[in-house]
Amino acid sequence: MIVREAPPYDEFVRAWKALRGKNALSVREVACVAADRTLLVAEIAVPDTPVVALAAGVHGDEPAAPWALLSIVRDGLLDPAFSYRLWPCTNPSGYIAGTRSNAEGVDVNRSFGRGGTTPEARAIITANRDRRFALSLDLHEDYEASGFYCYEPKTQPGRLFGPAIVGALTEAGYALQAFSSCYDLGYAPEAREHFSCEPGRVVYDPAHDLVQFSGMPYSVYMFRRAAARVMTFESAGSICWEDRIAMHRVAVLTALKELRNLTNP
C-alpha cells in the first residue's frame, strides 16, 4: 500500500494561499457545482507567452504529487518563459479521505467526457473553456511501482519529451519502472498493439484510449480539447515521501526545458 505521509488538506490549502503574489502568482477557489467543495486554481500570467497547464491529485490516495507541485512553485522553479494554469489538487475530497475516488465514489480521472460527469471535472472544463495550452502535465503516483514512469501520446507535435525526462531521472539517481508482461497498466490484453513500453516510459495511442476506458481521462480530454502536448507522470508510491516528490520535480522541470528548446530552437 502507499505510504501516506501528507499533511492535512487544510494545511495544503493554507500553503498555497500563502504564496499569493509570489512571482505574480494568483490563487483562488473554483466552486464545484452541486457539491460542497471547491478546487484551488493558481495562475501565473506572463504576457505573450505560451501557457502550460499543470495538475495533480486527481486520485486522493496519491498525495505526494500535489505536494511536489507545491514545492516547485514555492521554490520558484517554473520557467519564466511560460504562463501557467495550475490545479494543485483536483480531488480534494479524495485527498481528505485517502481514497482514489471522490466523495461520491467516482474516479474523477474517468469523468472528463460529455462536459464532465463529476463536479470536479465540470469545474475544470468550465474554467478551461476557450483556453489553449502548449503543454499539459498531470502528476500521479503508482503504489505498485518501484520506479518512475511517464505516459506520452505517440502523436505529439515535434519530438517526444519522454527520452529526455527518463534520462534526467536516471542522471539524478532515481529508479525507472521496468514493465514485465504482467505489469498492470490498466489496458486490456488485446490493446497491446496500441502502446509500447520501455523502462520509465509508456507511449500510447490517444485515439484508442477513448475506446479502452469507460470514461475519459483528464489527459485525453486535454489532448483532444485544450492542449497541443500532454504527459502523465507517475512517481513510485512505494518509496519514501521525499523521493516521490523529487521524481516529479525532475520530470516537470525537464519537460519545461524541452518545451523551451522546442519553442526557441
Phi, psi and omega in degrees: 000155178295140177272111184270113180237012185284143172294171180298158183295323180296330174291323177298315179297316179298322181296320178291315182294333178292344180271358181305129179091341178286126182052039178063026181279129170252145179224128178216173179249137179248131182289141169264103186300136180071018176217145183272063178197165178231163173248139170284139170225133180238150181217147169233116183254119175242116185306139173061036177235152173298152182253135177249134176257132176232135181222153179209162170077022178293336172250121188293341179267022177235065193284339183292330182298312176300320180288331174295316178297318177301316183295324179296315180289315181301322183273005176065037186265352180291137182295123181288000177283354184231159165266164186219141163242123187240128174251095189298323178205109187270006175216070184297324180292326175291321177301313182299319182276346184072032183242154177296320185270173177273189184297335178271004179079022183249139175285108182300330182282010172234028190230022185261011173271162174054041178079005180102124182250005170234159177302323181293313180296319179297322179296318181291314181298318179296316181293329182274356185304131179069012176258146176235138184240140177287333183204140174234126178243133181238121187260126182230179167224152176234110185288348176272348185274149174254357180211174180283148166207164181226154172253140179212127176297145181279353184253038179279154177285135181074199183286157175280148182271343186307312181302319179293321180292315177299319178297320180293320177296318179297314180298326179282355175091016180262146182288149173255146177285129172263144186247111172277171181296339182260003180290131186272108175258006179089000180265145174291151181306324182286352180272002186305326182291348184263001176209159178227152184232146168214167183308122176082004190207135173235124178250125189229167177262108184296333178295322180289331180299332177294332178273324186294318187257148182288336177224157186282124175291158179304314184296323179290318175303314181297317182293323182280330191243331195223340189231141177287333185213137179227152171213150174239130181251137178235111172275165184277105184292349182271354183259184187292155184306313184298320180287328176297318177292316183297323178303314180293322179300313180298316183295314182296313183294326177291320177298319179294322177297317178296320179295318178299316180296326179286323181285324181232073184296000000 
